[in-house]
Structure formats: C-alpha cells, structure tokens
Amino acid sequence: MKIINATPKDKEELLSLYHTMIGGPCEWSENYPDENTIAFDLKNDDLFVMKNDKEEIVATISIDHDDAVEALTCWRADLAPSGELSRLCVRKDMQGQGIAKTMMNYACDVLKSRGMKGVHILVREGHVVALSTYVKIGFETVGECDLFDKHFICMEREFQ
C-alpha cells in the first residue's frame, strides 16, 4: 500500500468513502464532508490517500485550515506554528490494522516538513476508538469545545 496526494480523479471515490461513515461516531452527513471540502483540500495539496495494489482508496486524511479551530484557547502557544489534521477515514473492511496510525504519522511528517512544531485535532466526544488511537501515538487531551453544532475533545501532539 502507498500513501500519496489525492488528485481530482479521486473525488468520487473519496465521497463514497466518506459517505460510508454516515451514522458513525464522527457524525458525518450527506453535507459533510462534501465536494467543496475535497476541492479545498486538493487546492492546498492537503488531502492524502492510501491506495492498495488495486489502486483503491482504503484511507484518507486531510491537513485542515480552519480559523475557528485555530482560535481555540486550549492549544499550547509554545507549539506555534502548529498544524491541524481532520477527516481521517479508513475503509470499514480495513479498520483495526493500524492504518489510522500510519495515516496520522504520515500527515504529521508532512506538517513537520512544513516547519510545524506540533499538531492538533478535534475528536467527537464518544469516539472511543479514535481517542484511544490518538493517545497511543502521543496526542494529549488539552480541552473540549463546541463547534459546528457538535461537542469535541481537543487533542494535541508536540513534534520531537
């Protein structure tokens, strides 16, 4: 399997993957993530996919740029500049194989290469699997917030 930058050709497959998560702990919907979200991530070269030997997308993650998230006061000032990760998604039949960890570490390496000192992510309260995974790879809970009509756990990791 390989991790690469997503391309516009991946749009439909990404939307299909995102839609398989509707009703899950992320509380995604038909409206989020959508084509505009994908276009924004593609424009900034911030959308990454893991493809298998058949060139099927099995996972995706985005580096995000959201002013509302950046404005939260829970983030450590000494980690500025810091990046934000979002929209980690692993195909259901591929879950439980360490792919989420691999995707997170890949995106963190990209952020480090861009000069970031750390990374943060919002995790839906109650998303036990995600919270556990992020703790295992060095993230710490630094607060909670209400954004986008949802409650989140704020997690952060310093790069070494």
DSSP file (Angstrom, degrees, kcal/mol; ACC not computed):
  #  RESIDUE AA STRUCTURE BP1 BP2  ACC     N-H-->O    O-->H-N    N-H-->O    O-->H-N    TCO  KAPPA ALPHA  PHI   PSI    X-CA   Y-CA   Z-CA
    1    1 A M              0   0    0      0, 0.0     2,-0.3     0, 0.0    51,-0.2   0.000 360.0 360.0 360.0 152.1    0.0    0.0    0.0
    2    2 A K  E     -A   51   0A   0     49,-2.1    49,-2.8    50,-0.0     2,-0.5  -0.968 360.0-139.9-135.8 149.4    1.1    3.5   -0.7
    3    3 A I  E     +A   50   0A   0     -2,-0.3     2,-0.3    47,-0.2    47,-0.2  -0.944  35.4 157.3-109.2 128.6    0.2    7.0    0.6
    4    4 A I  E     -A   49   0A   0     45,-2.6    45,-2.8    -2,-0.5     2,-0.2  -0.896  48.2 -80.5-140.7 167.6    0.1    9.7   -2.0
    5    5 A N  E     -A   48   0A   0     -2,-0.3    43,-0.3    43,-0.2     2,-0.1  -0.541  52.6-116.8 -67.4 137.0   -1.5   13.1   -2.6
    6    6 A A        -     0   0    0     41,-3.2    41,-0.2    -2,-0.2    -1,-0.1  -0.361  29.5-154.0 -69.3 157.3   -5.1   12.8   -3.7
    7    7 A T    >   -     0   0    0     -2,-0.1     3,-2.2    38,-0.0     4,-0.3  -0.835  34.1 -97.9-126.6 166.5   -6.0   14.1   -7.2
    8    8 A P  G >  S+     0   0    0      0, 0.0     3,-1.5     0, 0.0     4,-0.3   0.802 120.6  67.0 -55.6 -27.7   -9.2   15.4   -8.7
    9    9 A K  G 3  S+     0   0    0      1,-0.3     4,-0.3     2,-0.1     3,-0.3   0.733  94.5  59.0 -63.6 -21.1   -9.7   11.9  -10.2
   10   10 A D  G <> S+     0   0    0     -3,-2.2     4,-2.7     1,-0.2    -1,-0.3   0.524  76.9  99.1 -84.6  -5.9  -10.2   10.6   -6.6
   11   11 A K  H <> S+     0   0    0     -3,-1.5     4,-2.7    -4,-0.3     5,-0.2   0.888  82.4  43.6 -54.0 -51.9  -13.1   12.8   -5.8
   12   12 A E  H  > S+     0   0    0     -3,-0.3     4,-2.3    -4,-0.3    -1,-0.2   0.903 115.5  48.3 -64.4 -41.2  -16.0   10.3   -6.4
   13   13 A E  H  > S+     0   0    0     -4,-0.3     4,-2.3     2,-0.2    -1,-0.2   0.885 111.8  50.6 -66.9 -37.2  -14.2    7.5   -4.6
   14   14 A L  H  X S+     0   0    0     -4,-2.7     4,-3.1     2,-0.2     5,-0.2   0.934 109.5  50.2 -63.9 -46.0  -13.4    9.8   -1.6
   15   15 A L  H  X S+     0   0    0     -4,-2.7     4,-2.5    -5,-0.2    -2,-0.2   0.914 110.8  50.0 -58.5 -42.6  -17.1   11.0   -1.4
   16   16 A S  H  X S+     0   0    0     -4,-2.3     4,-1.1     2,-0.2    -1,-0.2   0.917 111.4  48.3 -62.0 -43.3  -18.2    7.3   -1.4
   17   17 A L  H >< S+     0   0    0     -4,-2.3     3,-0.7     1,-0.2     4,-0.4   0.943 111.9  49.0 -62.6 -47.7  -15.7    6.5    1.3
   18   18 A Y  H >< S+     0   0    0     -4,-3.1     3,-1.7     1,-0.2    -2,-0.2   0.910 108.1  55.0 -57.0 -42.5  -16.8    9.5    3.4
   19   19 A H  H >< S+     0   0    0     -4,-2.5     3,-1.2     1,-0.3    -1,-0.2   0.743  94.6  66.9 -68.3 -22.3  -20.5    8.5    3.0
   20   20 A T  T << S+     0   0    0     -4,-1.1    -1,-0.3    -3,-0.7    -2,-0.2   0.680  97.2  57.5 -68.8 -14.2  -19.8    5.0    4.4
   21   21 A M  T X  S+     0   0    0     -3,-1.7     3,-2.2    -4,-0.4     7,-0.4   0.461  75.2 123.6 -94.5  -2.6  -19.1    6.7    7.7
   22   22 A I  T <  S+     0   0    0     -3,-1.2     7,-0.1     1,-0.3    -3,-0.0  -0.376  77.5  23.0 -60.6 133.2  -22.5    8.4    7.9
   23   23 A G  T 3  S+     0   0    0      5,-0.9    -1,-0.3     1,-0.3     6,-0.1   0.381 102.7 113.7  89.8  -3.3  -24.2    7.4   11.1
   24   24 A G  S X  S-     0   0    0     -3,-2.2     3,-1.5     4,-0.1    -1,-0.3  -0.155  89.4 -78.2 -89.8-171.6  -20.9    6.6   12.8
   25   25 A P  T 3  S+     0   0    0      0, 0.0   102,-0.1     0, 0.0    -3,-0.1   0.686 126.0  62.3 -65.8 -18.9  -19.2    8.2   15.7
   26   26 A C  T 3  S-     0   0    0     -5,-0.3    -4,-0.1    97,-0.0    99,-0.1   0.740  97.0-140.3 -74.9 -21.3  -17.9   11.1   13.6
   27   27 A E    <   +     0   0    0     -3,-1.5    -5,-0.1    -6,-0.3     2,-0.1   0.861  37.5 169.1  60.7  38.8  -21.5   12.1   12.9
   28   28 A W        -     0   0    0     -7,-0.4    -5,-0.9   -10,-0.1     2,-0.2  -0.346  12.0-165.8 -72.5 163.7  -20.7   12.9    9.3
   29   29 A S  B >   -G   32   0B   0      3,-2.5     3,-0.6    -7,-0.1    -8,-0.1  -0.758  41.1 -84.7-139.4-177.8  -23.6   13.6    6.9
   30   30 A E  T 3  S+     0   0    0     -2,-0.2   -11,-0.1     1,-0.2    -2,-0.0   0.761 129.0  48.6 -62.0 -24.5  -24.5   13.9    3.3
   31   31 A N  T 3  S+     0   0    0      1,-0.2     3,-0.2     3,-0.1    -1,-0.2   0.568 100.5  80.1 -95.9 -11.2  -23.4   17.5    3.5
   32   32 A Y  B <  S+G   29   0B   0     -3,-0.6    -3,-2.5     1,-0.4    -1,-0.2  -0.958  95.5  18.4-153.8 131.6  -20.0   17.0    5.3
   33   33 A P  S    S+     0   0    0      0, 0.0    -1,-0.4     0, 0.0     2,-0.2   0.668  96.2 158.7 -70.3 150.7  -17.5   16.2    4.1
   34   34 A D     >  -     0   0    0     -3,-0.2     4,-2.2    -2,-0.1     5,-0.2  -0.579  57.6 -76.4-128.9-171.1  -18.7   17.2    0.6
   35   35 A E  H  > S+     0   0    0      1,-0.2     4,-2.6     2,-0.2     5,-0.2   0.856 128.0  53.9 -61.0 -35.9  -17.3   18.1   -2.8
   36   36 A N  H  > S+     0   0    0      2,-0.2     4,-2.4     1,-0.2    -1,-0.2   0.888 107.1  51.3 -66.4 -38.3  -16.4   21.6   -1.6
   37   37 A T  H  > S+     0   0    0      2,-0.2     4,-2.3     1,-0.2    -2,-0.2   0.934 112.1  46.5 -62.0 -46.2  -14.4   20.1    1.3
   38   38 A I  H  X S+     0   0    0     -4,-2.2     4,-2.8     1,-0.2     5,-0.2   0.918 111.4  51.3 -63.2 -44.0  -12.5   17.9   -1.1
   39   39 A A  H  X S+     0   0    0     -4,-2.6     4,-2.4     2,-0.2    -1,-0.2   0.903 110.0  50.0 -60.6 -41.9  -11.9   20.8   -3.5
   40   40 A F  H  X S+     0   0    0     -4,-2.4     4,-1.2     2,-0.2    -1,-0.2   0.936 113.0  45.7 -61.7 -47.4  -10.5   22.9   -0.7
   41   41 A D  H  <>S+     0   0    0     -4,-2.3     5,-2.8     1,-0.2     6,-0.4   0.896 113.6  49.1 -64.8 -40.3   -8.2   20.2    0.5
   42   42 A L  H ><5S+     0   0    0     -4,-2.8     3,-1.7     1,-0.2    -1,-0.2   0.902 105.2  58.1 -64.7 -41.0   -7.0   19.4   -3.1
   43   43 A K  H 3<5S+     0   0    0     -4,-2.4    -1,-0.2     1,-0.3    -2,-0.2   0.838 111.6  41.8 -58.9 -33.8   -6.3   23.1   -3.8
   44   44 A N  T 3<5S-     0   0    0     -4,-1.2    -1,-0.3    -3,-0.2    -2,-0.2   0.306 110.4-118.3 -96.7   8.5   -3.9   23.2   -0.9
   45   45 A D  T < 5S+     0   0    0     -3,-1.7    -3,-0.2    -4,-0.1    -2,-0.1   0.888  79.8 124.7  53.8  40.6   -2.2   19.8   -1.6
   46   46 A D      < +     0   0    0     -5,-2.8    17,-2.5    -6,-0.1     2,-0.5   0.129  37.7  92.3-117.6  18.2   -3.5   18.8    1.9
   47   47 A L  E     - B   0  62A   0     -6,-0.4   -41,-3.2    15,-0.2     2,-0.4  -0.966  52.2-175.1-120.4 122.0   -5.5   15.7    1.0
   48   48 A F  E     -AB   5  61A   0     13,-2.8    13,-1.9    -2,-0.5     2,-0.4  -0.896   3.9-167.7-120.5 144.8   -3.7   12.3    1.2
   49   49 A V  E     -AB   4  60A   0    -45,-2.8   -45,-2.6    -2,-0.4     2,-0.5  -0.960  16.8-141.5-130.1 147.9   -4.9    8.9    0.3
   50   50 A M  E     -AB   3  59A   0      9,-2.4     8,-3.1    -2,-0.4     9,-1.1  -0.947  25.6-167.0-104.2 127.3   -3.7    5.4    1.0
   51   51 A K  E     -AB   2  57A   0    -49,-2.8   -49,-2.1    -2,-0.5     6,-0.2  -0.904   9.8-140.0-116.8 144.6   -4.2    3.1   -2.0
   52   52 A N    >   -     0   0    0      4,-2.1     3,-2.1    -2,-0.4   -50,-0.0  -0.189  44.7 -81.4 -87.1-173.6   -3.9   -0.7   -2.2
   53   53 A D  T 3  S+     0   0    0      1,-0.3    -1,-0.1     2,-0.1    -2,-0.0   0.713 131.7  56.2 -65.0 -20.2   -2.4   -2.7   -5.0
   54   54 A K  T 3  S-     0   0    0      2,-0.1    -1,-0.3     0, 0.0     3,-0.1   0.331 118.4-112.7 -90.7   6.6   -5.7   -2.4   -7.0
   55   55 A E    <   +     0   0    0     -3,-2.1     2,-0.3     1,-0.3    -2,-0.1   0.708  69.5 145.9  67.2  22.1   -5.4    1.4   -6.7
   56   56 A E        -     0   0    0      1,-0.0    -4,-2.1     2,-0.0     2,-0.5  -0.705  55.2-115.5 -87.3 141.4   -8.5    1.5   -4.5
   57   57 A I  E     +B   51   0A   0     -2,-0.3    -6,-0.2    -6,-0.2     3,-0.1  -0.657  38.5 168.8 -76.4 123.0   -8.6    4.2   -1.8
   58   58 A V  E     +     0   0A   0     -8,-3.1    33,-3.2    -2,-0.5     2,-0.3   0.555  64.9   8.5-109.4 -13.9   -8.5    2.5    1.6
   59   59 A A  E     -BC  50  90A   0     -9,-1.1    -9,-2.4    31,-0.2    -1,-0.3  -0.988  58.2-170.8-161.3 158.6   -7.9    5.5    3.8
   60   60 A T  E     +BC  49  89A   0     29,-2.3    29,-2.6    -2,-0.3     2,-0.3  -0.989   3.3 179.5-150.9 155.2   -7.7    9.3    3.7
   61   61 A I  E     -B   48   0A   0    -13,-1.9   -13,-2.8    -2,-0.3     2,-0.4  -0.977  12.5-150.0-153.7 151.2   -6.6   12.2    5.9
   62   62 A S  E     -BC  47  86A   0     24,-2.7    24,-2.6    -2,-0.3     2,-0.6  -0.943  16.1-135.8-125.2 145.8   -6.5   16.0    5.4
   63   63 A I  E     - C   0  85A   0    -17,-2.5    22,-0.2    -2,-0.4     2,-0.2  -0.906  40.5-154.0 -89.9 125.4   -4.4   18.8    6.8
   64   64 A D  E     - C   0  84A   0     20,-2.8    20,-0.6    -2,-0.6     2,-0.3  -0.628  23.4-159.5-107.9 160.7   -7.0   21.4    7.6
   65   65 A H        +     0   0    0     -2,-0.2     2,-0.5    18,-0.1    18,-0.0  -0.815  27.7 157.5-137.8  92.8   -7.0   25.2    7.9
   66   66 A D     >  -     0   0    0     -2,-0.3     4,-2.6     1,-0.1     3,-0.4  -0.960  31.5-157.6-127.1 115.0  -10.0   26.4   10.0
   67   67 A D  H  > S+     0   0    0     -2,-0.5     4,-1.8     1,-0.2    -1,-0.1   0.851  94.9  55.7 -59.6 -36.8   -9.9   29.7   11.7
   68   68 A A  H  4 S+     0   0    0      2,-0.2     4,-0.3     1,-0.2    -1,-0.2   0.887 110.8  44.6 -65.0 -38.1  -12.5   28.7   14.3
   69   69 A V  H >4 S+     0   0    0     -3,-0.4     3,-1.4     1,-0.2    -2,-0.2   0.921 112.3  51.5 -70.6 -44.1  -10.3   25.8   15.3
   70   70 A E  H 3< S+     0   0    0     -4,-2.6    -2,-0.2     1,-0.3    -1,-0.2   0.815 103.8  60.1 -61.6 -29.9   -7.1   27.8   15.4
   71   71 A A  T 3< S+     0   0    0     -4,-1.8    -1,-0.3    -5,-0.2    -2,-0.2   0.572  76.1 116.5 -77.8  -9.1   -8.8   30.4   17.6
   72   72 A L    X   -     0   0    0     -3,-1.4     3,-0.6    -4,-0.3    73,-0.0  -0.344  62.9-142.3 -61.4 141.0   -9.5   27.9   20.4
   73   73 A T  T 3  S+     0   0    0      1,-0.2    -1,-0.1     4,-0.0     4,-0.1   0.455  86.2  78.9 -87.3  -0.5   -7.6   28.9   23.5
   74   74 A C  T 3   +     0   0    0      2,-0.1    -1,-0.2    70,-0.1     2,-0.1   0.700  68.7 101.9 -80.8 -18.5   -6.7   25.3   24.6
   75   75 A W  S <  S-     0   0    0     -3,-0.6     2,-0.3     1,-0.1     5,-0.1  -0.396  83.1-107.0 -70.6 142.5   -3.8   25.0   22.1
   76   76 A R    >   -     0   0    0      1,-0.2     3,-1.2    -2,-0.1    -1,-0.1  -0.521  19.2-149.5 -70.6 126.6   -0.3   25.4   23.5
   77   77 A A  G >  S+     0   0    0     -2,-0.3     3,-1.6     1,-0.3    -1,-0.2   0.822  94.3  63.8 -65.8 -31.6    1.2   28.7   22.5
   78   78 A D  G 3  S+     0   0    0      1,-0.3    -1,-0.3    39,-0.0    -2,-0.1   0.582  94.6  62.0 -72.8  -7.0    4.7   27.2   22.5
   79   79 A L  G <  S+     0   0    0     -3,-1.2    38,-0.7    79,-0.0    39,-0.4   0.366  83.3 156.1 -96.9   5.2    3.8   24.8   19.7
   80   80 A A    <   +     0   0    0     -3,-1.6     2,-0.1    37,-0.1     3,-0.0  -0.594  53.5  48.0 -77.6 137.9    3.0   27.6   17.2
   81   81 A P  S    S+     0   0    0      0, 0.0    36,-3.2     0, 0.0    37,-0.7   0.515  86.4 162.4 -75.8 145.8    3.1   27.3   14.4
   82   82 A S  E     - d   0 118A   0     34,-0.2    37,-0.2    35,-0.2     2,-0.2  -0.940  27.8-134.7-130.8 150.9    1.0   24.1   14.6
   83   83 A G  E     - d   0 119A   0     35,-2.4    37,-2.3    -2,-0.3     2,-0.4  -0.578  10.8-134.6-102.9 167.9   -1.0   22.2   12.1
   84   84 A E  E     -Cd  64 120A   0    -20,-0.6   -20,-2.8    35,-0.2     2,-0.3  -0.981  11.4-157.3-124.2 133.8   -4.5   20.7   12.2
   85   85 A L  E     +Cd  63 121A   0     35,-2.3    37,-0.5    -2,-0.4     2,-0.3  -0.835  21.3 162.6-107.2 149.7   -5.5   17.3   11.0
   86   86 A S  E     +C   62   0A   0    -24,-2.6   -24,-2.7    -2,-0.3    37,-0.0  -0.976  43.1  34.2-156.7 163.9   -9.0   16.4   10.0
   87   87 A R  E     +     0   0A   0     -2,-0.3     2,-0.4     1,-0.2    -1,-0.1   0.820  58.7 177.3  56.0  41.2  -11.2   13.9    8.2
   88   88 A L  E     +     0   0A   0    -27,-0.2     2,-0.4   -26,-0.1   -27,-0.2  -0.631   9.1 172.8 -71.3 128.7   -9.2   10.7    8.9
   89   89 A C  E     -C   60   0A   0    -29,-2.6   -29,-2.3    -2,-0.4     2,-0.4  -0.980  18.5-170.2-146.3 126.7  -11.2    7.9    7.4
   90   90 A V  E     -C   59   0A   0     -2,-0.4   -31,-0.2   -31,-0.2     5,-0.1  -0.974  37.5-104.8-119.5 130.5  -10.3    4.2    7.0
   91   91 A R    >>  -     0   0    0    -33,-3.2     3,-2.4    -2,-0.4     4,-0.5  -0.229  33.7-119.8 -52.4 137.7  -12.5    1.9    4.9
   92   92 A K  G >4 S+     0   0    0      1,-0.3     3,-1.0     2,-0.2    -1,-0.1   0.833 111.5  52.8 -55.3 -39.5  -14.5   -0.3    7.2
   93   93 A D  G 34 S+     0   0    0      1,-0.2    -1,-0.3     3,-0.0    -2,-0.1   0.553 111.1  49.4 -75.4  -4.5  -13.1   -3.6    5.9
   94   94 A M  G X4 S+     0   0    0     -3,-2.4     3,-0.7   -36,-0.1     5,-0.4   0.381  84.5 116.1-111.0  -0.1   -9.6   -2.2    6.6
   95   95 A Q  T <<  +     0   0    0     -3,-1.0    -3,-0.0    -4,-0.5    -4,-0.0  -0.302  64.1  37.4 -70.8 155.5  -10.1   -1.0   10.1
   96   96 A G  T 3  S+     0   0    0      1,-0.0    -1,-0.2    -2,-0.0    -4,-0.0   0.624  88.9  98.5  81.3  14.3   -8.2   -2.5   13.0
   97   97 A Q  S <  S-     0   0    0     -3,-0.7    -2,-0.1     0, 0.0    -1,-0.0   0.230 102.1 -99.1-116.8  11.7   -5.0   -2.9   11.0
   98   98 A G  S  > S+     0   0    0      3,-0.0     4,-2.0     4,-0.0     5,-0.1   0.573  85.4 127.1  84.0   8.5   -3.0    0.1   12.1
   99   99 A I  H  >  +     0   0    0     -5,-0.4     4,-2.8     2,-0.2     5,-0.2   0.891  69.5  54.3 -68.8 -39.0   -3.9    2.1    9.0
  100  100 A A  H  > S+     0   0    0      1,-0.2     4,-2.7     2,-0.2    -1,-0.2   0.926 109.7  48.2 -59.8 -44.1   -5.2    5.1   11.0
  101  101 A K  H  > S+     0   0    0      2,-0.2     4,-2.7     1,-0.2    -1,-0.2   0.917 111.6  49.9 -61.5 -44.1   -2.0    5.3   12.9
  102  102 A T  H  X S+     0   0    0     -4,-2.0     4,-2.2     2,-0.2    -2,-0.2   0.917 112.3  47.4 -61.5 -44.1    0.0    5.1    9.7
  103  103 A M  H  X S+     0   0    0     -4,-2.8     4,-2.5     2,-0.2     5,-0.2   0.918 112.5  49.1 -64.6 -43.7   -2.1    7.9    8.1
  104  104 A M  H  X S+     0   0    0     -4,-2.7     4,-2.5    -5,-0.2    -2,-0.2   0.936 112.3  47.8 -61.3 -46.5   -1.8   10.1   11.2
  105  105 A N  H  X S+     0   0    0     -4,-2.7     4,-2.1     2,-0.2    -1,-0.2   0.881 111.1  51.7 -64.5 -37.3    2.0    9.6   11.3
  106  106 A Y  H  X S+     0   0    0     -4,-2.2     4,-2.0    -5,-0.2    -1,-0.2   0.951 111.5  46.1 -62.2 -49.4    2.3   10.4    7.6
  107  107 A A  H  X S+     0   0    0     -4,-2.5     4,-2.3     1,-0.2    -2,-0.2   0.874 111.0  53.3 -63.5 -36.7    0.3   13.6    7.9
  108  108 A C  H  X S+     0   0    0     -4,-2.5     4,-2.7    -5,-0.2    -1,-0.2   0.902 106.6  52.4 -64.2 -39.8    2.4   14.6   10.9
  109  109 A D  H  X S+     0   0    0     -4,-2.1     4,-2.2     2,-0.2    -2,-0.2   0.887 108.2  51.4 -62.4 -38.6    5.6   14.0    8.9
  110  110 A V  H  X S+     0   0    0     -4,-2.0     4,-1.0     2,-0.2    -2,-0.2   0.939 110.8  48.1 -62.1 -46.4    4.2   16.3    6.2
  111  111 A L  H ><>S+     0   0    0     -4,-2.3     5,-2.2     1,-0.2     3,-0.6   0.912 110.4  51.4 -61.9 -42.4    3.5   19.0    8.8
  112  112 A K  H ><5S+     0   0    0     -4,-2.7     3,-1.9     1,-0.2    -1,-0.2   0.910 106.7  54.1 -59.8 -41.5    6.9   18.6   10.3
  113  113 A S  H 3<5S+     0   0    0     -4,-2.2    -1,-0.2     1,-0.3    -2,-0.2   0.734 104.4  56.4 -66.1 -20.8    8.5   19.1    6.9
  114  114 A R  T <<5S-     0   0    0     -4,-1.0    -1,-0.3    -3,-0.6    -2,-0.2   0.308 126.4-100.6 -91.7   7.4    6.5   22.3    6.6
  115  115 A G  T < 5 +     0   0    0     -3,-1.9    -3,-0.2     1,-0.3     2,-0.2   0.616  69.3 152.2  88.4  13.5    8.1   23.7    9.7
  116  116 A M      < -     0   0    0     -5,-2.2    -1,-0.3     1,-0.1   -34,-0.2  -0.504  37.1-155.0 -78.0 147.1    5.3   23.0   12.2
  117  117 A K  S    S-     0   0    0    -36,-3.2    42,-2.7   -38,-0.7     2,-0.3   0.627  72.2 -12.1 -92.7 -17.4    6.1   22.4   15.9
  118  118 A G  E     -dE  82 158A   0    -37,-0.7   -35,-2.4   -39,-0.4     2,-0.3  -0.938  60.9-124.8-165.8-175.4    3.0   20.4   16.6
  119  119 A V  E     -dE  83 157A   0     38,-2.4    38,-2.7    -2,-0.3     2,-0.3  -0.989  13.9-164.3-146.0 149.2   -0.4   19.2   15.5
  120  120 A H  E     -dE  84 156A   0    -37,-2.3   -35,-2.3    -2,-0.3     2,-0.3  -0.942   4.3-174.2-134.9 161.8   -3.9   19.3   16.9
  121  121 A I  E     -dE  85 155A   0     34,-2.4    34,-2.6    -2,-0.3     2,-0.5  -0.994  22.2-131.0-152.1 145.5   -7.1   17.6   16.1
  122  122 A L  E     - E   0 154A   0    -37,-0.5     2,-0.4    -2,-0.3    32,-0.2  -0.877  25.8-167.8 -98.3 132.7  -10.8   17.7   17.1
  123  123 A V  E     - E   0 153A   0     30,-2.6    30,-3.4    -2,-0.5     2,-0.1  -0.977  27.2-109.9-123.9 132.5  -12.3   14.4   18.0
  124  124 A R  E >   - E   0 152A   0     -2,-0.4     3,-2.3    28,-0.2    28,-0.2  -0.379  40.5-107.2 -60.9 130.5  -16.0   13.8   18.5
  125  125 A E  T 3  S+     0   0    0     26,-1.6    -1,-0.1     1,-0.3    26,-0.1  -0.366 108.1  27.8 -55.9 132.8  -16.8   13.1   22.2
  126  126 A G  T 3  S+     0   0    0      1,-0.2     2,-2.0    -3,-0.1    -1,-0.3   0.351  78.7 125.4  93.4  -6.6  -17.6    9.4   22.5
  127  127 A H    <>  +     0   0    0     -3,-2.3     4,-2.5     1,-0.2     5,-0.2  -0.557  34.6 173.2 -84.3  76.9  -15.4    8.3   19.5
  128  128 A V  H  >  +     0   0    0     -2,-2.0     4,-2.4     1,-0.2    -1,-0.2   0.843  68.7  52.6 -59.3 -41.7  -13.6    5.9   21.7
  129  129 A V  H  > S+     0   0    0     -3,-0.2     4,-2.3     2,-0.2    -1,-0.2   0.933 112.6  44.4 -63.5 -46.5  -11.6    4.2   19.0
  130  130 A A  H  > S+     0   0    0      2,-0.2     4,-2.7     1,-0.2     5,-0.2   0.936 113.1  50.8 -64.0 -46.2  -10.2    7.4   17.7
  131  131 A L  H  X S+     0   0    0     -4,-2.5     4,-1.9     1,-0.2    -2,-0.2   0.918 112.4  47.1 -58.3 -44.3   -9.4    8.8   21.1
  132  132 A S  H  X S+     0   0    0     -4,-2.4     4,-1.9    -5,-0.2    -1,-0.2   0.908 111.9  50.3 -64.2 -43.3   -7.6    5.6   22.0
  133  133 A T  H  X S+     0   0    0     -4,-2.3     4,-1.0     1,-0.2    -2,-0.2   0.925 110.3  49.2 -61.0 -45.9   -5.6    5.6   18.8
  134  134 A Y  H  <>S+     0   0    0     -4,-2.7     5,-2.6     1,-0.2     3,-0.5   0.878 109.0  51.9 -66.5 -37.7   -4.5    9.2   19.1
  135  135 A V  H ><5S+     0   0    0     -4,-1.9     3,-1.8    -5,-0.2    -1,-0.2   0.910 105.5  57.0 -62.1 -41.1   -3.3    8.7   22.7
  136  136 A K  H 3<5S+     0   0    0     -4,-1.9    -1,-0.2     1,-0.3    -2,-0.2   0.760 107.3  48.4 -62.9 -25.1   -1.3    5.7   21.6
  137  137 A I  T 3<5S-     0   0    0     -4,-1.0    -1,-0.3    -3,-0.5    -2,-0.2   0.154 131.2 -86.3-105.8  20.4    0.6    7.9   19.1
  138  138 A G  T < 5S+     0   0    0     -3,-1.8    20,-0.4     1,-0.3    -3,-0.2   0.511  77.5 141.2 100.3   5.2    1.4   10.7   21.5
  139  139 A F      < -     0   0    0     -5,-2.6     2,-0.4    -6,-0.1    -1,-0.3  -0.551  32.3-157.2 -79.9 147.0   -1.6   13.0   21.5
  140  140 A E  E     -F  156   0A   0     16,-2.8    16,-2.4    -2,-0.2     2,-0.5  -0.944  22.0-114.2-121.7 145.5   -2.8   14.6   24.7
  141  141 A T  E     +F  155   0A   0     -2,-0.4    14,-0.2    14,-0.2     3,-0.1  -0.669  36.9 169.8 -76.3 126.7   -6.3   15.9   25.6
  142  142 A V  E     -     0   0A   0     12,-3.0     2,-0.3    -2,-0.5    13,-0.2   0.406  56.3 -43.1-119.6  -1.6   -6.0   19.6   26.1
  143  143 A G  E     -F  154   0A   0     11,-1.0    11,-2.9     2,-0.0    -1,-0.3  -0.983  51.4-101.1 165.8-172.9   -9.6   20.7   26.3
  144  144 A E  E     +F  153   0A   0     -2,-0.3     2,-0.3     9,-0.3     9,-0.2  -0.952  31.2 179.6-137.9 156.6  -13.1   20.5   25.0
  145  145 A C  E     -F  152   0A   0      7,-2.1     7,-3.1    -2,-0.3     2,-0.5  -0.984  27.8-129.7-153.8 162.9  -15.1   22.7   22.7
  146  146 A D  E     +F  151   0A   0     -2,-0.3     2,-0.3     5,-0.2     5,-0.2  -0.969  43.1 149.2-117.9 112.8  -18.4   23.2   20.9
  147  147 A L  E >   +F  150   0A   0      3,-1.9     3,-1.9    -2,-0.5    -2,-0.1  -0.973  59.6  14.8-139.4 152.1  -18.0   24.0   17.2
  148  148 A F  T 3  S-     0   0    0     -2,-0.3    -1,-0.1     1,-0.3     3,-0.1   0.827 129.5 -62.5  54.9  34.3  -20.2   23.3   14.2
  149  149 A D  T 3  S+     0   0    0      1,-0.2     2,-0.3    -3,-0.1    -1,-0.3   0.764 118.8  98.8  62.1  28.2  -23.1   22.4   16.5
  150  150 A K  E <  S- F   0 147A   0     -3,-1.9    -3,-1.9     2,-0.0     2,-0.4  -0.955  72.7-118.9-140.4 159.2  -21.1   19.5   17.9
  151  151 A H  E     - F   0 146A   0     -2,-0.3   -26,-1.6    -5,-0.2     2,-0.3  -0.859  35.6-174.7-101.5 133.4  -19.0   18.8   21.1
  152  152 A F  E     -EF 124 145A   0     -7,-3.1    -7,-2.1    -2,-0.4     2,-0.5  -0.894  27.7-131.0-127.6 153.9  -15.4   17.9   20.6
  153  153 A I  E     -EF 123 144A   0    -30,-3.4   -30,-2.6    -2,-0.3     2,-0.6  -0.903  29.4-138.3 -95.5 131.7  -12.4   16.7   22.6
  154  154 A C  E     -EF 122 143A   0    -11,-2.9   -12,-3.0    -2,-0.5   -11,-1.0  -0.836  25.1-177.0 -96.6 122.7   -9.3   18.9   21.7
  155  155 A M  E     -EF 121 141A   0    -34,-2.6   -34,-2.4    -2,-0.6     2,-0.3  -0.917   3.8-175.7-123.9 148.6   -6.1   16.8   21.3
  156  156 A E  E     -EF 120 140A   0    -16,-2.4   -16,-2.8    -2,-0.3     2,-0.4  -0.977   8.8-164.8-144.0 151.5   -2.6   18.0   20.6
  157  157 A R  E     -E  119   0A   0    -38,-2.7   -38,-2.4    -2,-0.3     2,-0.4  -0.997  15.2-139.5-140.7 133.8    0.8   16.5   20.0
  158  158 A E  E     -E  118   0A   0     -2,-0.4     2,-0.3   -20,-0.4   -40,-0.3  -0.740  24.2-125.4 -89.0 138.7    4.3   18.1   20.1
  159  159 A F              0   0    0    -42,-2.7    -1,-0.0    -2,-0.4    -2,-0.0  -0.633 360.0 360.0 -82.8 142.9    6.7   17.0   17.4
  160  160 A Q              0   0    0     -2,-0.3    -1,-0.1   -42,-0.0   -42,-0.1   0.406 360.0 360.0 -96.0 360.0   10.1   15.7   18.5
